[in-house]
Amino acid sequence: MASEDVKRSEGVKAPSNAVIGICKSLIAGGVAGGVSRTAVAPLERLKILLQVQNPHSIKYNGTVQGLKYIWRTEGFRGLFKGNGANCARIVPNSAVKFFSYEQASKGILYLYRQQSGNDEAQLTPLLRLGAGACAGIIAMSATYPMDMVRGRLTVQTDKSPYQYRGMVHALSTVLRQEGPKALYRGWLPSVIGVVPYVGLNFAVYESLKDWLVKSKPFGIIDNNTSELTVTTRLACGAIAGTMGQTVAYPLDVVRRRMQMVGWKDASSVITGGDGRGKAPIEYSGMVDAFKKTVRHEGFGALYKGLVPNSVKVVPSIAIAFVTYEKVKDILGVEFRISD
């Protein structure tokens, strides 16, 4: 009888401990995301400015020159413009993504077991990839308005005719002046971009790990354990992330440009019409945005800002990884990232 009472009490405590663990992990993820994004915020802002700038009035010409120009014209704070909104969306994005992945995994596993007739079947890597893609799309959709106004906050300068005073002000202004649909401009290329980005990340990362474990090049694998070190895993993740972003990058450029549509007080840095002057940007949709970008600026315009975007991948991943582990240690979370 006493043992049953203990089991009941343990059964009641377990979910509570699980919830606390999840909350701590989410806090660690939020802090890690905020620190890593802040560290590379200047590169992120420059990337977006390069993506949307007027090709006939070039202010930002390369990574180093672009950062110097921002420093000279807007000062230190200019390097971090839009970073507050970017950090503000990390926690809800992580929370939604975590919850969505858990629910999608359960649903997919249930359907997989029903189809295979095997009640002991587990998720395959491909099915996990599908669950991850679903979670990514749901989380991105839930926080997309915040990303949309973050893009505008990042682009505006001190010389802009109209200043958004912050994320809340920007959200309310866009909603009032352009309507609810404006908050989801560029959503479609974002959704489409999730598939190659997540898919390539997964495929390249796993392929690199398998090759390194089997071939053991440069003596970087311990023959006794046959496991990759944290540094090696980090390098694999950086390579996978760079390749995934490169393939999906044109969709990111189109997304950013579509987010600027309807912003009548946009800074003169933004390209409009055929790229000449300050004509309002007009795209009827994703395909139209692709066509006009290539027609007026060439194929290379789809990769504007790729260099600063690639440069920030390695430090961003490294800082996020280290910060995540350190915060979890402080909060007393027992399981590691590899778990």
RODO-2510 file (C-alpha; in nm, 4 decimals, decimal comma):
residues 339
     n   res          X          Y          Z
     1     m     0,0000     0,0000     0,0000
     2     a     0,2819     0,2345     0,0891
     3     s     0,4598     0,1556    -0,2384
     4     e     0,1435     0,2436    -0,4302
     5     d     0,1248     0,5792    -0,2491
     6     v     0,4877     0,6439    -0,3412
     7     k     0,4145     0,5623    -0,7067
     8     r     0,1131     0,7920    -0,7049
     9     s     0,3176     1,0725    -0,5530
    10     e     0,5971     1,0129    -0,8036
    11     g     0,3438     1,0106    -1,0822
    12     v     0,2169     1,3497    -0,9703
    13     k     0,5649     1,5013    -0,9302
    14     a     0,7078     1,3772    -1,2597
    15     p     0,4969     1,5970    -1,4885
    16     s     0,5734     1,8980    -1,2681
    17     n     0,9459     1,8309    -1,2924
    18     a     0,9126     1,7790    -1,6677
    19     v     0,7334     2,1121    -1,7096
    20     i     0,9986     2,2901    -1,5019
    21     g     1,2708     2,1257    -1,7106
    22     i     1,1024     2,2342    -2,0336
    23     c     1,0621     2,5909    -1,9053
    24     k     1,4287     2,6051    -1,8032
    25     s     1,5329     2,4692    -2,1402
    26     l     1,3184     2,7302    -2,3165
    27     i     1,4731     3,0052    -2,1051
    28     a     1,8194     2,8751    -2,1927
    29     g     1,7250     2,8666    -2,5616
    30     g     1,5845     3,2188    -2,5455
    31     v     1,8943     3,3577    -2,3737
    32     a     2,1250     3,1731    -2,6140
    33     g     1,9308     3,3031    -2,9121
    34     g     1,9308     3,6589    -2,7811
    35     v     2,3045     3,6603    -2,7056
    36     s     2,4031     3,4995    -3,0367
    37     r     2,1815     3,7307    -3,2428
    38     t     2,3058     4,0382    -3,0613
    39     a     2,6664     3,9340    -3,1224
    40     v     2,6119     3,9175    -3,4996
    41     a     2,3443     4,1916    -3,5220
    42     p     2,5646     4,4291    -3,7285
    43     l     2,6133     4,1590    -3,9930
    44     e     2,2412     4,0750    -3,9885
    45     r     2,1452     4,4383    -4,0394
    46     l     2,3970     4,4847    -4,3209
    47     k     2,2635     4,1712    -4,4908
    48     i     1,9100     4,3090    -4,4978
    49     l     2,0263     4,6518    -4,6172
    50     l     2,2180     4,4875    -4,9029
    51     q     1,9134     4,2778    -4,9931
    52     v     1,6840     4,5769    -5,0447
    53     q     1,9119     4,8672    -5,1379
    54     n     1,8629     5,0668    -5,4587
    55     p     2,1146     4,9375    -5,7187
    56     h     2,1336     5,2848    -5,8774
    57     s     2,2119     5,4551    -5,5470
    58     i     2,4514     5,2169    -5,3764
    59     k     2,5492     5,3054    -5,0212
    60     y     2,6561     4,9632    -4,8992
    61     n     2,9213     4,7980    -5,1159
    62     g     3,0586     4,4941    -4,9412
    63     t     3,0801     4,3751    -4,5827
    64     v     3,3648     4,5885    -4,4459
    65     q     3,2662     4,9054    -4,6347
    66     g     2,9017     4,8589    -4,5371
    67     l     2,9793     4,8260    -4,1666
    68     k     3,2079     5,1319    -4,1820
    69     y     2,9368     5,3334    -4,3587
    70     i     2,6754     5,2455    -4,0945
    71     w     2,9221     5,3371    -3,8179
    72     r     3,0078     5,6680    -3,9837
    73     t     2,6519     5,7760    -4,0650
    74     e     2,4515     5,6277    -3,7754
    75     g     2,7060     5,5561    -3,5047
    76     f     2,7370     5,2516    -3,2801
    77     r     2,3614     5,2219    -3,2227
    78     g     2,3054     5,2016    -3,5963
    79     l     2,4857     4,8675    -3,6057
    80     f     2,2194     4,7183    -3,3767
    81     k     1,9066     4,8755    -3,5236
    82     g     1,6223     4,6215    -3,5308
    83     n     1,8023     4,3819    -3,2971
    84     g     1,5567     4,4408    -3,0113
    85     a     1,2660     4,3247    -3,2264
    86     n     1,4721     4,0291    -3,3462
    87     c     1,5475     3,9206    -2,9895
    88     a     1,1877     3,9798    -2,8783
    89     r     1,0584     3,7193    -3,1231
    90     i     1,3063     3,4496    -3,0220
    91     v     1,1341     3,3295    -2,7029
    92     p     0,7833     3,2880    -2,8493
    93     n     0,9352     3,1407    -3,1662
    94     s     1,1315     2,8844    -2,9648
    95     a     0,8330     2,8027    -2,7444
    96     v     0,5986     2,7486    -3,0406
    97     k     0,8623     2,5495    -3,2295
    98     f     0,9290     2,3229    -2,9283
    99     f     0,5600     2,2562    -2,8636
   100     s     0,4813     2,2119    -3,2345
   101     y     0,7646     1,9645    -3,2819
   102     e     0,6446     1,7533    -2,9906
   103     q     0,2847     1,7475    -3,1190
   104     a     0,3856     1,6896    -3,4825
   105     s     0,6168     1,4044    -3,3779
   106     k     0,3375     1,2375    -3,1824
   107     g     0,0907     1,2740    -3,4699
   108     i     0,3336     1,1491    -3,7344
   109     l     0,4446     0,8577    -3,5145
   110     y     0,0804     0,7571    -3,4572
   111     l     0,0069     0,7582    -3,8322
   112     y     0,3323     0,5726    -3,9059
   113     r     0,2491     0,2974    -3,6554
   114     q    -0,1038     0,2693    -3,7905
   115     q     0,0244     0,2343    -4,1473
   116     s     0,3058    -0,0088    -4,0671
   117     g     0,1032    -0,2119    -3,8180
   118     n     0,3985    -0,2035    -3,5792
   119     d     0,3136    -0,0525    -3,2421
   120     e     0,6839    -0,0452    -3,1481
   121     a     0,7956     0,1508    -3,4561
   122     q     0,9958     0,4688    -3,3976
   123     l     1,0370     0,7833    -3,6046
   124     t     1,2845     0,7542    -3,8906
   125     p     1,5229     1,0428    -3,9694
   126     l     1,3021     1,1385    -4,2645
   127     l     0,9902     1,1510    -4,0445
   128     r     1,1770     1,3598    -3,7862
   129     l     1,2737     1,5914    -4,0675
   130     g     0,9056     1,6220    -4,1587
   131     a     0,8147     1,6989    -3,7979
   132     g     1,0921     1,9578    -3,7807
   133     a     0,9734     2,1221    -4,1024
   134     c     0,6156     2,1371    -3,9681
   135     a     0,7371     2,2907    -3,6437
   136     g     0,9488     2,5423    -3,8326
   137     i     0,6593     2,6510    -4,0536
   138     i     0,4169     2,6819    -3,7599
   139     a     0,6637     2,8772    -3,5461
   140     m     0,7602     3,1036    -3,8359
   141     s     0,3949     3,1687    -3,9184
   142     a     0,3053     3,2445    -3,5569
   143     t     0,5805     3,5040    -3,5198
   144     y     0,5977     3,6276    -3,8802
   145     p     0,4457     3,9740    -3,8130
   146     m     0,7295     4,0371    -3,5677
   147     d     0,9828     3,9372    -3,8321
   148     m     0,8126     4,1582    -4,0894
   149     v     0,8338     4,4754    -3,8781
   150     r     1,1842     4,3777    -3,7689
   151     g     1,2863     4,4004    -4,1335
   152     r     1,1457     4,7518    -4,1593
   153     l     1,2999     4,8637    -3,8313
   154     t     1,6340     4,7322    -3,9548
   155     v     1,6147     4,9179    -4,2870
   156     q     1,5007     5,2593    -4,1652
   157     t     1,7675     5,5203    -4,1036
   158     d     1,7777     5,8541    -3,9195
   159     k     1,6946     6,0216    -4,2524
   160     s     1,3776     5,8186    -4,3100
   161     p     1,0704     6,0451    -4,3542
   162     y     0,8763     5,8450    -4,0953
   163     q     1,0283     5,6653    -3,7993
   164     y     0,8910     5,3508    -3,6383
   165     r     0,9593     5,4027    -3,2685
   166     g     0,9757     5,0350    -3,1842
   167     m     0,8242     4,6954    -3,2552
   168     v     0,4834     4,7642    -3,0976
   169     h     0,4560     5,1020    -3,2715
   170     a     0,5604     4,9456    -3,6020
   171     l     0,3048     4,6633    -3,5672
   172     s     0,0202     4,9023    -3,4854
   173     t     0,1216     5,1436    -3,7643
   174     v     0,1392     4,8743    -4,0331
   175     l    -0,1903     4,7276    -3,9121
   176     r    -0,3606     5,0676    -3,9208
   177     q    -0,2181     5,1959    -4,2483
   178     e    -0,1824     4,8788    -4,4570
   179     g    -0,4190     4,6243    -4,3035
   180     p    -0,3695     4,2794    -4,1443
   181     k    -0,2532     4,1143    -4,4704
   182     a     0,0500     4,3442    -4,4785
   183     l     0,1893     4,1706    -4,1703
   184     y     0,2255     3,8505    -4,3741
   185     r     0,3846     3,9888    -4,6900
   186     g     0,6633     3,7544    -4,7955
   187     w     0,5203     3,4642    -4,5966
   188     l     0,5045     3,2228    -4,8945
   189     p     0,8749     3,2361    -4,9894
   190     s     0,9535     3,1975    -4,6186
   191     v     0,7498     2,8764    -4,6006
   192     i     0,8988     2,7405    -4,9229
   193     g     1,2470     2,8261    -4,7977
   194     v     1,2005     2,6126    -4,4857
   195     v     1,2043     2,2878    -4,6890
   196     p     1,5445     2,3182    -4,8654
   197     y     1,6989     2,4913    -4,5658
   198     v     1,5961     2,2297    -4,3108
   199     g     1,6421     1,9437    -4,5576
   200     l     1,9958     2,0413    -4,6572
   201     n     2,0927     2,1164    -4,2975
   202     f     1,9880     1,7680    -4,1961
   203     a     2,1345     1,5855    -4,4999
   204     v     2,4713     1,7646    -4,5033
   205     y     2,5166     1,7467    -4,1257
   206     e     2,4436     1,3726    -4,1060
   207     s     2,6509     1,2950    -4,4189
   208     l     2,9512     1,4861    -4,2835
   209     k     2,9266     1,3094    -3,9477
   210     d     2,9065     0,9649    -4,1121
   211     w     3,2034     1,0407    -4,3390
   212     l     3,4175     1,1665    -4,0506
   213     v     3,3355     0,8677    -3,8282
   214     k     3,4086     0,6166    -4,1070
   215     s     3,7178     0,7747    -4,2628
   216     k     3,8672     0,9315    -3,9451
   217     p     4,0644     1,1993    -4,1353
   218     f     4,3362     1,4135    -3,9721
   219     g     4,3090     1,2076    -3,6527
   220     i     4,0144     1,4137    -3,5263
   221     i     3,8214     1,1054    -3,4127
   222     d     3,9085     0,9183    -3,0938
   223     n     3,9594     0,5566    -3,2004
   224     n     3,8430     0,4351    -2,8605
   225     t     3,5067     0,6132    -2,8601
   226     s     3,4510     0,6816    -3,2335
   227     e     3,2628     0,9944    -3,1360
   228     l     3,2932     1,3457    -3,2738
   229     t     3,4147     1,6222    -3,0477
   230     v     3,1984     1,9269    -2,9769
   231     t     3,4248     2,1386    -3,2000
   232     t     3,3905     1,8943    -3,4896
   233     r     3,0128     1,8799    -3,4531
   234     l     3,0090     2,2582    -3,4450
   235     a     3,2113     2,2721    -3,7674
   236     c     2,9737     2,0228    -3,9331
   237     g     2,6777     2,2321    -3,8225
   238     a     2,8377     2,5492    -3,9583
   239     i     2,9071     2,3893    -4,2986
   240     a     2,5552     2,2460    -4,3150
   241     g     2,4040     2,5793    -4,2122
   242     t     2,6052     2,7691    -4,4734
   243     m     2,5022     2,5332    -4,7544
   244     g     2,1374     2,5347    -4,6487
   245     q     2,1256     2,9136    -4,6304
   246     t     2,3006     2,9516    -4,9668
   247     v     2,0458     2,7373    -5,1492
   248     a     1,7456     2,9015    -4,9796
   249     y     1,8945     3,2524    -4,9886
   250     p     1,7113     3,3864    -5,3000
   251     l     1,3825     3,3183    -5,1205
   252     d     1,5071     3,5238    -4,8246
   253     v     1,5914     3,8160    -5,0539
   254     v     1,2471     3,8022    -5,2149
   255     r     1,0833     3,7783    -4,8732
   256     r     1,2595     4,0906    -4,7477
   257     r     1,1679     4,2862    -5,0585
   258     m     0,8037     4,1822    -5,0357
   259     q     0,7988     4,2978    -4,6723
   260     m     0,8824     4,6498    -4,7892
   261     v     0,5817     4,6687    -5,0248
   262     g     0,3287     4,9299    -4,9151
   263     w     0,5730     5,1232    -4,6968
   264     k     0,5116     5,4676    -4,8471
   265     d     0,7644     5,6377    -4,6209
   266     a     1,0427     5,3911    -4,6912
   267     s     1,3993     5,5163    -4,6753
   268     s     1,5655     5,6061    -5,0040
   269     v     1,7945     5,3097    -4,9528
   270     i     1,5174     5,0770    -5,0688
   271     t     1,4902     4,9817    -5,4331
   272     g     1,1614     5,0582    -5,6029
   273     g     1,0071     4,9872    -5,9413
   274     d     1,3000     4,9445    -6,1807
   275     g     1,5442     5,0443    -5,9097
   276     r     1,5665     5,4083    -6,0179
   277     g     1,4541     5,6880    -5,7889
   278     k     1,2227     5,6419    -5,4949
   279     a     0,9181     5,4921    -5,6654
   280     p     0,7035     5,2711    -5,4389
   281     i     0,7885     4,9032    -5,4498
   282     e     0,5202     4,6990    -5,6218
   283     y     0,5181     4,3189    -5,6401
   284     s     0,2007     4,1266    -5,7163
   285     g     0,3445     3,8150    -5,5552
   286     m     0,6486     3,5943    -5,5060
   287     v     0,6976     3,5058    -5,8730
   288     d     0,6597     3,8708    -5,9762
   289     a     0,9205     3,9706    -5,7165
   290     f     1,1626     3,7125    -5,8566
   291     k     1,1045     3,8296    -6,2162
   292     k     1,1438     4,2001    -6,1445
   293     t     1,4534     4,1487    -5,9312
   294     v     1,6302     3,9429    -6,2001
   295     r     1,5061     4,1622    -6,4886
   296     h     1,6172     4,4936    -6,3401
   297     e     1,9226     4,3896    -6,1382
   298     g     2,0395     4,0566    -6,2738
   299     f     2,0578     3,7080    -6,1225
   300     g     2,3257     3,8163    -5,8769
   301     a     2,0725     4,0380    -5,6975
   302     l     1,9157     3,7225    -5,5531
   303     y     2,2351     3,6741    -5,3533
   304     k     2,2851     4,0274    -5,2225
   305     g     2,4069     4,0139    -4,8628
   306     l     2,5169     3,6497    -4,8848
   307     v     2,8732     3,7265    -4,7671
   308     p     2,7828     3,8906    -4,4323
   309     n     2,5140     3,6259    -4,3904
   310     s     2,7718     3,3477    -4,4320
   311     v     3,0282     3,5228    -4,2108
   312     k     2,7837     3,5341    -3,9193
   313     v     2,6933     3,1627    -3,9356
   314     v     2,9957     3,0239    -3,7495
   315     p     3,0115     3,2771    -3,4612
   316     s     2,6339     3,2705    -3,4260
   317     i     2,6212     2,8918    -3,3915
   318     a     2,9249     2,8847    -3,1614
   319     i     2,7936     3,1567    -2,9290
   320     a     2,4439     3,0051    -2,9192
   321     f     2,5861     2,6599    -2,8402
   322     v     2,8141     2,7766    -2,5584
   323     t     2,5554     3,0156    -2,4082
   324     y     2,2839     2,7487    -2,4167
   325     e     2,5036     2,5010    -2,2272
   326     k     2,6185     2,7599    -1,9726
   327     v     2,2651     2,8859    -1,8969
   328     k     2,1407     2,5280    -1,8589
   329     d     2,4225     2,4606    -1,6119
   330     i     2,3234     2,7699    -1,4122
   331     l     1,9559     2,6687    -1,4121
   332     g     2,0394     2,3095    -1,3235
   333     v     1,8992     2,1406    -1,6348
   334     e     2,0332     1,7883    -1,6365
   335     f     1,9994     1,6832    -2,0007
   336     r     2,2396     1,8079    -2,2681
   337     i     2,1858     1,9234    -2,6274
   338     s     2,2811     1,5783    -2,7548
   339     d     1,9987     1,4278    -2,5501
***
